Amino acid sequence: MDSDDNDKTSDENIRSSLGDEVTGLRAKRLIATLVCLFVLFMITLITLALNIWIISTLRMSSNGIPFLRFYHSFNEKTKDMEKTIEMSGNKIRFDKVVSNKIMGFPEKDITITAPRMLMTSRQNDSLLVMSEKLCKLERVNNFQVLSPKDGRTLFSARHPTVTIDKRIKKLAAERIITNKIRSAVDETLKVNGENVVLRGNEQVRIDARNVNFEGMKRMVFNISRDGILHMRGRVRLGDGTSSLPMSTSPSLSASLDGMRLCACAQFHHKLFIVPANKHCFTKSEDVLQILVFRRLLFLVLIELMTQTDYTESHEQIKDTQIGYCRYGHGPNYVLAICGAVGCYKKDWPLKLLSHFPPDQVTIIGIDPPGYGTSRPPDRKQEVQRCQKDSEYCLGLMEALKLEPFTVMGWSEGARTTVHVAAKGKEKVNRMIVMAGATKVNHLGAMAFKGMRETNHWLPAGRQPYLDHYPEEFLRTQWAALCDVVDQVHTFMGGRFPSDLALPQVKCPTLIMNGGMDRFCGDPNVCFIPVLKSLAKVEVHAQGGHDFYQKYPKWFSSKVLEFFKSTEKK
């Protein structure tokens, strides 16, 4: 009996403990459920408050928001419903807006403010570019402006018509591009400007009853090396007038070629011209008298002497006719290599070379294959281009028998300079690197990407190239060069092939940079760690990328000092 009672008591205790555990679990679940419900309730309240704040801030309605409305409008031309975005706010700020239709209120101005704005309909269609200092149309072969009322053509780029009647007395613009300028009959057409340039791809023709050219300081007529300047009729110098008579000699013509320039050095210094088949004396009424000083004659003689020290020619190197210029007759032989999309006339002009004494240097300015006078064919931009150019550089100096020599290169030409010095160790005794770099980092690659489109450059930046190349050549060559820089940065770790050839250079090196240059590399990164004691650095504090042309006297003095310090005794 006692054992049975004990069993019953233990069973009851077990049931009681199990009941307490179940009750505890239910209570915990209830508390967890209440907590979850409370959290959801708080999230709902916060979301509701945010929605109310957004609606009140943006003042949203069933039609949209006051600053931006989206709806469909009926197009009477196409008879279709079009999606419309209406900007009706007083001030809207977007970092970038892409839209196919922008509408304003009737009889109210719509103002769009941006540092640069592009308008185009399709990828390859006409493009309107507007910025602070530039407004131009690109790809405008089929560009037209149509009237919204009757569809009449208001302007056509293929057949432009601009009418300027007598009511318009003055037309002012920073730049005017047109294929024809005409004035009304018996009216004077006058063009004023600090720098007026008339440029035509084939010819510039001026037809008028009277044509006057006036210059405050000087007037220069430049022709190509093989060109001819014809002057017919009468030539007036100062207040005097002298006709150009037909010479009796059959070998002479009635042009400037058939005249002789005479100088009188008696009491009054004079310059005058006579027909080429006559002696330097004539009647006083036929003489063109110009009062000059002896210093003027001296400067003319110096200029003539300088011209004799400068020649241009071609040499067959491998498979290409290489054009080059030659300045001076001194013992220090120098090969000068131009920069990207350059030529010796652009990067090594005579006004720069004349700062070197012609009896101390012999400078050869080369046009690499595809540049300047070494065309056709046009240049093919590729990663190994500078390395290939070095073979033509060495071949030219060997053909001219100017060895050993100093190799000197600017910008892209600096990389060619490294290859020339590395390949021709026995032929190169010095190297001069100007505004160059053998590496490109991420910032440099991004800078070249931003400069890829030459049409977006400022006119002052494009003009030095357009003086020597057509616009299409500059555009395609520069874009291809930027692609090469991008390939070097992306696939070669930012190292040009010249960086791999740099350890092979064993000659004294002069590294020259401009202190304000934003494009050239740091010599302490590109050159000094490799060349070490062979390298010497010269920096012009105010100089930019073209420091050597802006400060030619400083440049020539540093180069001559380098020659003297590295001269073998």
DOMARFI-759591 format. One record per residue: z, x, y of N, C-alpha, C in turn. Coordinates in steps of 0.02 Angstrom, whole numbers, plus 50000, padded with zeros to 5 digits. Example, Ala and Ser with C-alpha at 12.3 -4.5 7.8 and 13.67 -1.06 7.14 Angstrom:
% DOMARFI-759591
503905066049716503905061549775503905066049835
503545064249888503575068449947503945064550002
//
This chain:
% DOMARFI-759591
500005004249940500005000050000500005004450063
500425009350060500445013650120499785017150132
499445019250079498785022450088498275017650116
498285011350094497805006450121497925005350196
498565004950214498715003850285498475009750328
498575015550299498345021550337497595021550347
497215019650296496485019450301496265014450355
496585008750354496405003650404496535006350476
497105009550482497275012150550496765017350574
496555021850528496055027050547495385023850564
495175018650527494545015350543494565012250612
495115009250628495165006150695495145011350750
495465017050736495455022450787494745025050798
494365025650744493675028150750493255023150789
493325016650772492935011650809493105011750884
493755012650899493965012650969493665018651007
493665024450974493385030451008492625029851018
492275027050968491555026050975491395021151031
491795016051037491685011151091491775014351159
492275018751165492375022151229491785026651247
491505030151197490935034551210490325030551232
490195024951200489625020751219489705018151290
490315016151306490435013551374490325019051426
490525025251409490435030851456489695032451467
489295032251413488585033551419488245028251462
488425022051453488135016651493488295017551567
488905019651580489105020551650488695026251683
488595031751645488205037351672487485035351685
487195031651638486505029351648486455024851709
486935020651717486925016151775486965020051840
487395025151840487455029251902486805032851916
486485035751863485855039351873485315034651898
485305028551871484805023651894484905021951967
485535021051986485685019452056485485025152103
485605031452081485415037152122484655037452131
484285036352076483545036452081483295030952128
483585025052121483385019652165483525021252238
484095024552250484265026352319483775031552347
483585036452305483105041552328482435038352343
482205033952299481565030552311481605026352374
482175023152385482255019152445482205023452508
482525029352505482505033852563481795036352575
481435038052520480735040352528480305034852558
480425028752536480055023052564480185022252638
480815022852657480985022252728480655027852769
480675034052743480375039652779479615038652786
479285036552731478565035352733478395029852783
478785024552782478675019052829478755021452901
479265025552913479375028152980478795032653003
478545036852956477985041152973477355037152989
477225031952949476635027752961476695024253029
477295021753044477385018453108477275023453165
477525029753156477445034853208476715036753217
476345037453161475635039253166475245033653200
475375027453180475015021853210475155021353285
475795022153303475965021653374475695027553414
475685033553383475435039453419474685039053429
474315037453376473585037153380473335030453408
473785025853417473595019153442473035016153400
473135016053336472635013653289472585006053292
471985003553281471854996353278471384995053220
471154988953213470694987253159470014990553168
469854992553230469214995853243469255003453237
469855006053228469925013253223470465015553271
470365021453302470825024153350470455024953416
470825025153472470475025453537470035031653545
470245037453517469855043553526469255043653480
469275040453423468745040953374468655034253339
468045031453341467915025053310467325025753263
467385022653205466865022953154466605015753143
465955014753149465675008153137464935008853125
464605003253109463885003053097463544999953158
462975002953177462575000253232461864999153208
461524994353240460844992653220460344996753260
459905000353225459375004253256458754999953262
458524998753324457954994353334457304997453310
457255004153310456645007353286456575006853211
457085009053175457045009153102457235002453070
457544997953110457774991453085458284992253030
458684997553035459204998852985459874999553020
460394998652980461074999753005461245007152997
461505010053050461685017153049462425017953058
462695023053024463395024753033463475028253101
463975026053139464065028653206464775031153215
464845036953246465495039653265465525039553341
465975035753369466035035153441466665038853465
466565043653510467125047253540467255044153608
467805040553614467935036753674468545039153711
468845044653690469445047053723469285051053785
469795052053826469695056053886469635063453871
469955065753818469945072753801470045073553726
469575076753693469605077753621469505085153607
469905087953563469855094953546469715095653472
469165098953456468985100553387468795107953384
468985111153330468775118053320468035118353301
467805113453262467105113153241466925105853230
466365103653257466135096753250465435096853220
465345093453165464685092753134464525085253131
464015083153168463855075953171463115075153182
462855069453160462145068053171462025063353229
462565061153262462485056653319463115056853362
463035057953426463595057853473463415053053528
463835047953539463695042753589464255042553640
464075041153702464565040053754464505033053781
464885031453832464855024853861464245024353907
463955018453913463375017653958463555019354030
463095023054062463155024954132463765029254145
464005032854094464545037554103464345044254072
464565049554104464405056254079464825057854018
464525061653972464895064253915464915071853923
465495074653922465595081853934465825085153869
465465090253849465645094153789465765101253812
466365103653802466555110453824466675114753762
466325120353759466395124953703466135131753724
466405137253697466125143853714465415144853688
465245141353634464565142053607464405135753568
463815132853578463635126653547462935127153518
462855125153455462215125253421462025118053404
461395116253417461145109553402460515110253361
460515107353302459935107353259459975101353213
459395099253188459375093353144459365095253071
458955100253055458925102652986458985110152986
459025113052927459175120152920458655124452954
458015123052946457485127152974457135123853033
457465118753063457155115253119457345118753184
457115116053240457245119153305457995119453318
458205124753351458915126053363459025127153437
459485123353466459675124153536460335127953538
460335133753570460915138053575461145138053648
461775136053659462055135953726462715139653726
462785144353773463405147953782463525148753856
464025152853874464205153453945463635156553985
463285161553957462765165053994462075164153965
461995159753917461355159353882461215152153863
460605150053872460375143553848459655144453827
459515143953762458845145153738458705141053676
458065140353661457835136853602457555141853553
457725140953490457455145253437457075140853387
456595144153354456175140653306455875134353339
455515135353393455295129753436454565128053427
454255129953372453545128553364453395121053368
453835116953340453715109753339454235105953380
454555109353427455085106053466454775101253516
455045095153518454805090053564455395086153592
455315083753653455785079053683455415072553694
455665067153662455335060653664455735055853706
455375051253738455705046053777456015040953730
456655038953740456965034053696456685026953705
456335025753760456075019053773455425017753736
454925022053749454265020853720454035026353673
454455031353660454265036753615453765041653644
453645041453710453165045853742453435053053742
453005057953734453205064953733453355067253804
453975069053816454175071653881454085079153886
454185082553830454105089853828453895091953758
453415096453754453185099153690453165106753696
453505110053649453505117453650452825120253633
452445116653593451775119053575451295118553634
451385113353675450955112453734451405111153795
451745116453821452205115353877451825114153942
452095109653982451805108254047452375107854097
452365112254145452875112254197452505111854264
452635106754303452295105754367452785107254423
452565111854466452955113454526452525111754586
452705106554622452295104454679452555107754743
452245105854799452405109054862453105107454887
453395102154860454075100554882454585105654858
454415109254805454865114354779454685120954812
455135123554852455015129754889455335135854857
455805134754812456155140454783456385138654713
456265143054667456475142154597456905148154579
457535146954562458005152354548458225151854475
458215157354441458445157554371458595164754354
459045165754307459205172554285458635175454244
458295171154205457745173454164457245167854154
456605169154166456075164154157455575166854107
455445163054055454955164954004454405159754004
453795161754020453235157154021452595161154009
452065157653991451435161153980450965160554039
451165157054091450725156454150451135154454210
451025157854266451335156054330450765155254381
450735149454412450195148154461450505145154524
450205146754580450415143754643449865138954667
450035134854714449545130254742449015134154780
448435130954790447875134254824448085136054895
447925142154915448075144754983448825145054996
449225145154943449945145854951450145152654923
450675155454950450915162054929451435161354873
451345165054820451835165254766452235171754772
452875171154782453305176954793453855177154740
453935182954710454445183954658454935189254683
455565187354690456085191954712456575193154655
456825199154649457315200754598457515208054602
458105209554575458315216554573457895220454524
457755217554466457315220754417456835215454392
456205215854413455695210954393455255214254341
455205211054283454805213754227454275208554209
453645210554210453095206454186452855209654121
452935206054066452785209054002452345204253961
451815206853932451385202953889451245206753825
451185203053770451055206453707450375209853707
449875206853739449215209753740449035212453810
449125208253861448965210553928449315206153979
449415208954038449665205254095449115205254148
448885199454168448325198954214448545195554278
448375198654334448545195954399447895194954438
447725188754453447125187154491447335183954557
447145186954611447305184154677446845187254729
446795183854785446385186654839446705192954868
447365192854875447745198654898448345199554853
448435205554827449015207254785449395212854819
450025211654833450445216554866451025218454820
451135224954811451715227554775452125231554825
452755229554833453185232954880453825235154845
454015241354854454635243954825455055247154879
455715245554879456145248254930456235255854923
456275258154859456395265254848455795268754816
455525265954763454965269154730454585264054689
453965265754672453545261854628453255266554577
453285264554514453055268754459452575264754417
451985267554402451515264654356451495269154295
451755266654239451775270454177451245267954129
450885272454098450405270754047450555274853985
450265272953929450375276653867450045283453871
450185287553821449925294453821449165294453822
448865289953784448135289753780447825284553826
448245281453869447975276153912447625278953973
447315274554011446935276454070447135271854127
447265274654184447425270854244446815270954290
446485265254299445875264754340446065261854408
445815264854461445895262154528445215262254561
444975256354579444305255754609444375253154680
443875254454720443875252054788444185257254835
444665255054875444965259554924445705260654906
445935266654919446635268454908446945269754976
447495266354991447825267155055448505270355044
448625275955076449265279455074449535279655145
450105276355155450385276055223449955271755267
449795274255326449385270555373448645272455370
448485277655331447795279855328447415276655271
446765276555276446345273555225445775278355209
445645279255145445095283655124444745280455066
444095280055069443715277355013443635282654959
443485280354899443355284854843442605284754830
442235289354859441505289054852441285291254783
440705288854763440405290954700440185298254706
440405302454659440225309454662439505310454640
439195315654668438505317254648438475320454580
439045322954556439055326054490439035320654437
438595321154387438575315954335439185315854290
439585321154291440165321454247440775318354278
440725316354342441285313454377441145306154393
441655302054395441585294954410441995293254472
441865287454499442215285254559442905282554540
443345286854519444025285054501444475290754522
445115290154507445575295454524445415301854487
445095301354428444905307354392444395311454431
444035308254477443525311754514443765314154582
444435314854591444705317154654445095323554643
445185327354696445555333654694446145333154742
446745335254719447345335254760447415342054793
447455342154859447495348354897448155348654935
448415354654943449025355854980448885360755036
449095359055097449005363255155449685366155174
449745372755179450385376055192450375379755258
450035377055309450025380255374450615377655416
450485375955479451035374055523451365367555500
450965362855477451225356555452451025355855379
451535354955336451395354355265451085347555251
450525347455216450165341255203449895341255132
449845335255106449495334055043448905329355058
448325330755031447755326355041447285326954981
446855321954973446385321854918445675322154944
445235325254905444525325654921444145324354857
443505322654860443115321954798443135328454758
443125327854692443235333554648442685338854654
442095336954677441545341754683441515344954752
442055344254792442075347254858442675351954863
442645356554912443185361154923443745357754962
444325361254965444915358354997444895359155073
444355357055104444335356355177443855350755193
444035346755242443645340955259443795339055331
443445334155357443555331955425444235328555430
444525328855488445195326155498445215318655487
444665315055503444695307855495444665305755423
444455310155376444425308455306445035310855266
445485314255301446055317255265446635312355263
446945311755205447555307655198448155312255210
448465311655269448985316355288449665313455269
450035317255229450725315355209451175321255224
451655320355268452115325655286452615326755230
452635332855204453095334555150453435341055167
453985342355135454365348555143454205353355086
454365359555096454245364555044454655363054981
455235359954991455645358254933455295353254888
454915348654919454535343754879454025347254835
453675352154864453185355954825453525359754769
454125362454785454495366154734454695361554676
454915355454692455115350754640454515348654598
453935347954631453325346254593453155351654543
453215357954566453075363554521453565363754463
454205362454478454715362454424454555356954374
454345351054400454185345454355453595347254311
453085350554341452505352554301452695357654248
453155362254265453385367154216453755363754160
454165358754178454535355154126454065351454080
453535348354108453075344654067452725349154016
452585355454036452245359953990452695361853932
453365361153939453825362753885453945356653840
453595351253851453695345153811453025342953783
452975342453718452355340253685452525335153631
452045331153612452115326353558451545327353509
451685326653445451165327853395451365324453329
450955325553277451075322953210450995328653160
451335327953103451285332853049451295328952983
450845330752938450825327452872451385330452829
451885326352814452445328352771452455323652711
452355326652652452315322752590451755317452597
451935310952597451435305652597451385302152665
451695304852717451755301252781451585305852839
451235303052889451125306452952451755305752994
452135311153003452765310953039452645312753112
452845308253157452785309553228453405313253254
453305317653302453865321453329453695323753400
454225325453437454145328553502454455335453500
454225339853545454475346753546454635348553618
455245351053628455465352953695455735360153693
455525364153741455785370853748455455375953703
455645382353715455365387853675455895393153661
456525391053661457075395753652457225397553580
457695402153568457845404553500458285399853459
458625395053491459055390353454458645384353433
458455383953369458055378453344458505372553327
458315366653351458715360553341458265354953317
458485351453265458155345353242458585339353263
458305334853305458675329053331458425322753295
458895319053265458735313153225458985306953261
458565301753266458725295753304459185291153263
459435285853297459875281053266459505275153235
459875269853219459595264053185459085260553230
458505258853201457955255553237457825259253303
457805265853297457685269953356457055274053350
456955278653394456395283353394456575288953442
456185294253441456365299853485456265298053558
455805293553574455715291553643456305287553669
456635283853626457215279853646457855283953644
457985287553590458625290953581458625298153605
458035301253611457995308153636457455308653690
457535305053745457025305053797457005311853834
456465312953870456385319253905456915320253958
457135314753991457645315554043458305318054014
458425316853950459015319653917458895326853896
458325328253865458175334953840458125339953897
457915337653956457825342354012458475345254037
459055342754014459695345754032459835352153992
459425353453942459475359653904458985364853934
459195370953945458735376153969458175377253919
457545376453939456995376953890456925383953860
457205389053895457145395853867457705397453819
458175392653807458715393853760458665389653697
458305384153700458265379653642457545377753627
457425376053565456805372753543457015366553505
456955360753537457205354453508456615350553480
456675348453418456175344253385456485337253375
456215332253408456435325353399455985321953348
456265319853292455865317153237455905309553236
455355306253220455345299153204455355298553128
455905296553097455925295753024455395290753000
455205291052937454685286452912454855279152927
454365275652957454455268552973454715267253042
454895272453080455135271753149454635274953197
454595272153258454225275253313453505276853296
453315283253305452635285453293452495287053220
452995286353177452895287453105452735280953069
452345276853101452125270453072451365270153078
451045265753037451315262052981451435266452920
451765263852868452045257052863452725256652898
452965250452907453615249452937454165251752889
454735252952916455295255652879455575250552828
455725253052769456055248952718456785250952715
457225246452738457935247952740458235247452669
458595252652649458925252752584459515257552587
459935257152536460555261152536460405268552537
459885270752501459715277852496459235280152551
459135276152604458625277652654458755284352689
459365285552711459525291752747459425297852702
459595297152639459505302652592458765304352585
458335299252582457615300352578457345303452642
457615301252700457385304052764457505311552768
458045313952737458215321052743457665325452714
457305323152664456765327152636456205328152687
456045322852726455535323452777455765327952834
456415327752850456685332052903456625339452884
456825341152823456765348052800456035350152796
455605345652773454895347252768454575348552836
454775344652887454485345552954454685352352983
455315354152979455535360553007455225366452969
455115365552905454785370852866454055371452887
453715365752898453015365952919452935369052988
453425367853032453395370653100453655377753103
453915380253046454175387153042454735388153093
455195383353095455775383853140456405383853097
456535389353064457115390053020457435396853033
458115397353026458595391953014458685387753078
458945381753071458995377253127459645373453126
459795370453183460375365953191460145358853183
460475354953141460295347953131460785343653171
460505339053210460905334953256460685327653249
461155323053237460985316053228461475311453262
461215305753286461625300853321461635294353281
462235291253275462335284753244462085284953171
461585280853153461325281153085461035288053070
460755291253120460485297953110461015303053091
461655301653107462195306253087462255306553011
462145300952977462175301052903461595305052875
460995304352906460435308552884460595315852896
460935317452950461135324352965461545327352909
462015323452882462435325952827462005327652766
461525323352749461085324752692460655330952704
460415331852766460005337752781460415344052773
461025344152800461455350052794461665351352723
461755346052683461965347052614461395349552571
460785347052583460205349252542459945356052563
459935357352628459635363652652460155368652673
460585370652628461125375252646460855381852673
460295384252645460005390552668459605389752732
459415383652749458985382452807459365379852868
459965377152858460355374152912460945378652928
461005380852990461565385153009462105381553049
461965375553074462465371553110462325364153101
462835360053110462755352853106463135349653164
462795344853198463105341153253463065333753236
463645330553229463695323453211463925319653273
463535314653294463675311053356463755303553341
464355300953357464495293753349464305291353279
464495295253229464305293653161464895292153117
464755289453058465265287953008464945287852940
465315290352890465075290152821465395284652781
465845280852813466195275352779466185269152824
466265263352793466325257152830466885253052799
467355250752841467895246552816467735239152826
468235235052812468115227752816467945225552888
468305228352937468165226453006467465228553027
467265234553006466585236853022466055232452992
466155230452928465675226152895465625219352930
466195216652951466195210252986465855210953054
465945216653087465615217753152464855217753144
464605220953091463875220953080463625213953063
464025210053026463825203153012463755199153077
464215200253123464185196753186463605198753230
463335204853219462775207353259462105206353225
462085202853169461475202653128460905199253165
461035193953202460515190253236460405193353305
459855197053313459725200253378459545195253432
459335189253413459185184153463459805182053502
460395183353474461015181453507461305187153549
460965192853550461205198453591461095196953665
461455200453707461315200153779460665203753794
460295201553845459655204853860459725212253873
460285214353904460375221453918460445225553854
460705222453801460765225953737460115226353698
459675221453708459045221353671458495225353705
458525225853771457965228753807457805235953788
458305240453777458125247253757457715247553693
457815242753648457415242553586456725239453599
456715234153641456075230753654455605234953696
455865240153729455425244753765454975248753717
455165248953653454795253153605454565249253544
454845243253532454665239553472454535232253490
454105228753451454035221453460454685217953440
454775211953466455385208253452455465206553378
454915205053344454955203453273455165209553232
454925215453250455125221553215455865222753223
456125221953284456845222953295457255217953255
457035211653254457425206453220457465207753145
456895209153114456885210053041457215216553020
457095221953057457385228453039458145228353047
458385225453101459115225453112459465220953060
459165215353044459465211052993459495214552926
458955218152908458945221852845459465227452845
459555230752903460055236052908460765233252899
460905227452929461555224352920461675222452847
461155220352812461225218852741461395225152701
461115230852721461265237152687462005238852696
462255238052758462965239452771463415234852729
463215228552723463605223852682463595225952608
463025228252584462985230552514463435236652503
463445241252550463875247152544464605245152542
464795240452585465495238352587465685234352524
465235230252499465395225852443465365229352376
464835233352366464715236152300464875243552293
464975247052349465085254252345465755256352376
466195251552384466855253252411466845255652482
466325254052519466275256052589466065263252600
465825266652548465625273752554464865274252552
464565276652607463855278052608463705284152564
463085284852540462915290852501463065297352538
463045297352604463195303352642463915305552633
464365300852619465065302752607465135306652543
464715305252493464725308952431464405315852439
463935316552487463605322952499463995327452547
464485324652583464845328452634465195334752606
465505334652547465825340852522465345346652512
464695345352509464215350752499464025354352564
464245351752621464095354852685464545360952695
464245366752709464625372952716464505376452783
464215372952831464045376052896464525373552950
464595377153006465015374853062464755368053088
465235363753104465055356853123465395354953188
465015351753232465275349053295465235341453290
465815338153296465855330853293465975328353364
465515324153389465545321753458465575314153459
466055311453496466155304253500466295302253572
466215295753586466425292953649467095289553642
467535290653690468205287753685468215280253686
467695277053713467665269753717467195266853664
466995270853616466535268553564466895263853515
466595257953505466895253053459466565253053390
466065257353380465675256953318465775263053273
465865268953302465885274953261466555275453224
466545279053169467145279853128467605285153155
468225285053132468725289953151468575296553115
468465302153152468315308453118468885310853073
469495308753088470055310653045470035306952978
469625301852973469545298252909468915300452873
468365301352910467725302752878467595310152867
467735314352918467485321252916468025326552908
468555326152947469055331552949469365332952881
469565327752841469865329352776469405333152729
468745332652739468275336052694468055342752724
467845342752788467595348852818468145353652840
468725350952857469315354952875469165359852932
469235366352920469165371252974468445372152998
467955369552961467265370052983467105365553042
467515360453053467355355253102467735356253167
467395354653221467685354553288467525347853320
468005344653353467915337953380467915338253456
467415334953486467375334153559467315326753575
467735324253621467735317153638467685316453714
467205312253736467155310553808467555304153818
468085304553858468555298953864468225292553888
467745292953934467425286953962466785285053925
466585288953876465945287753843465975282053792
465415278553786465355273353735464955275953676
464605271353642464215273453583463645278053603
463355277053662462805281253686463045286153739
463625289153726463945293653775463485299353796
463085301853750462675307753764462115306353814
461895299953817461385298153867461705296353934
462315293653932462655292053995462925298354029
463115303253991463395309454018463015315453990
462375316254007461965321553976462185328653995
462445329554055462655336254075463255338554034
463745334054024464315335653981464085337053909
463635332853886463385333653817463035340353807
462585342153852462215348453844462675354453849
463175354153894463635359753901464045360853838
464275355453806464675356053745464245358853688
463625356653684463185359153631463045366653640
462905368653702462765375753715463385380053702
463985377453718464595381053702464675381853626
464505376553590464545376853517464055382053489
463455382353517462975387553496463255394553507
463555395453566463815402153583464405404053539
464845399253525465445400853486465285402153412
464735399353388464555400253317463985405153307
463815408753360463265413553356463475419553314
463055421453267463195427153225463075433553264
463575437853264463535444153301463245449653256
//
